């Protein structure tokens, strides 16, 4: 006969199960909103699932493939009836693979991928163009029901304009077909032509004094109107 006292191993089983349940719920609640934007989980044979399973350190949670720090490396939003990726989509800017096929996406997606510099595989409906165009990717492959945009190019290296950024600025990729010019240290302003640090105290001082003056003027105007009435 086995006694199930308070300190016996069998008595700890329900507590362990409850603890695991609480931890799983807490982990689900901590997921980025984009991971739970669409019901269900990543399908086992999807490209995102296969990518995630190739690396033991990665895990599938809801619609995302996450690393140990909770960073999104893969996002599967296929067949979610999306007309656009939604306001939470920038949360997946660290992803290297994203699947958006089987969605009625509308409009140009180029501005949707600002900051998605790590993206290397993007799966889209067949009638939706790869963001940035075919020149922003190494390979664009069309299939029966979707298309795959593979290998995001560094537009700063592929552009034929050597003066795309000013003399004191440098070109930095900002997503498929996108770039930004960043001023070198010690330069700021229009075309990075102003030297020295940005005068924050002067800027906010002028802004504050202007705001205060307008507020006093409006207060005086309202006071005169009140007396006149």
MOCORMO-V986113 format. One record per residue. N is the residue number from 1. RES is the residue in one letter. PSI is psi as a letter, one per 20 degrees, with the letter a starting at -180 (NA if undefined). Layout:
<<N | RES | PSI> <N | RES | PSI>>
This chain:
<<1 | X | p> <2 | X | p> <3 | X | p> <4 | X | m> <5 | X | r> <6 | X | h> <7 | X | j> <8 | X | q> <9 | X | h> <10 | X | h> <11 | X | i> <12 | X | i> <13 | X | g> <14 | X | h> <15 | X | g> <16 | X | g> <17 | X | g> <18 | X | h> <19 | X | g> <20 | X | h> <21 | X | g> <22 | X | g> <23 | X | h> <24 | X | h> <25 | X | g> <26 | X | h> <27 | X | h> <28 | X | g> <29 | X | h> <30 | X | i> <31 | X | q> <32 | X | q> <33 | X | h> <34 | X | h> <35 | X | h> <36 | X | j> <37 | X | h> <38 | X | p> <39 | X | q> <40 | X | a> <41 | X | r> <42 | X | p> <43 | X | q> <44 | X | h> <45 | X | j> <46 | X | r> <47 | X | h> <48 | X | g> <49 | X | g> <50 | X | g> <51 | X | g> <52 | X | h> <53 | X | i> <54 | X | i> <55 | X | o> <56 | X | h> <57 | X | i> <58 | X | q> <59 | X | q> <60 | X | p> <61 | X | o> <62 | X | d> <63 | X | j> <64 | X | q> <65 | X | o> <66 | X | q> <67 | X | a> <68 | X | h> <69 | X | j> <70 | X | j> <71 | X | p> <72 | X | p> <73 | X | i> <74 | X | q> <75 | X | p> <76 | X | o> <77 | X | k> <78 | X | q> <79 | X | l> <80 | X | j> <81 | X | k> <82 | X | p> <83 | X | h> <84 | X | q> <85 | X | i> <86 | X | r> <87 | X | h> <88 | X | i> <89 | X | h> <90 | X | i> <91 | X | i> <92 | X | k> <93 | X | i> <94 | X | i> <95 | X | q> <96 | X | i> <97 | X | p> <98 | X | p> <99 | X | o> <100 | X | j> <101 | X | r> <102 | X | k> <103 | X | q> <104 | X | l> <105 | X | q> <106 | X | q> <107 | X | r> <108 | X | p> <109 | X | j> <110 | X | g> <111 | X | i> <112 | X | h> <113 | X | k> <114 | X | p> <115 | X | i> <116 | X | m> <117 | X | i> <118 | X | i> <119 | X | p> <120 | X | h> <121 | X | p> <122 | X | p> <123 | X | p> <124 | X | r> <125 | X | q> <126 | X | h> <127 | X | j> <128 | X | p> <129 | X | q> <130 | X | p> <131 | X | p> <132 | X | i> <133 | X | r> <134 | X | h> <135 | X | i> <136 | X | i> <137 | X | q> <138 | X | g> <139 | X | p> <140 | X | o> <141 | X | p> <142 | X | p> <143 | X | a> <144 | X | g> <145 | X | i> <146 | X | r> <147 | X | q> <148 | X | p> <149 | X | o> <150 | X | p> <151 | X | n> <152 | X | p> <153 | X | q> <154 | X | o> <155 | X | h> <156 | X | h> <157 | X | h> <158 | X | i> <159 | X | q> <160 | X | i> <161 | X | o> <162 | X | i> <163 | X | k> <164 | X | h> <165 | X | q> <166 | X | r> <167 | X | h> <168 | X | j> <169 | X | r> <170 | X | q> <171 | X | p> <172 | X | p> <173 | X | q> <174 | X | k> <175 | X | r> <176 | X | o> <177 | X | j> <178 | X | q> <179 | X | r> <180 | X | q> <181 | X | p> <182 | X | p> <183 | X | q> <184 | X | r> <185 | X | p> <186 | X | i> <187 | X | q> <188 | X | r> <189 | X | a> <190 | X | p> <191 | X | k> <192 | X | k> <193 | X | i> <194 | X | p> <195 | X | q> <196 | X | r> <197 | X | q> <198 | X | p> <199 | X | m> <200 | X | g> <201 | X | g> <202 | X | g> <203 | X | g> <204 | X | h> <205 | X | g> <206 | X | g> <207 | X | g> <208 | X | g> <209 | X | h> <210 | X | g> <211 | X | g> <212 | X | g> <213 | X | g> <214 | X | h> <215 | X | g> <216 | X | g> <217 | X | g> <218 | X | h> <219 | X | g> <220 | X | h> <221 | X | g> <222 | X | h> <223 | X | g> <224 | X | h> <225 | X | h> <226 | X | h> <227 | X | h> <228 | X | h> <229 | X | NA>>
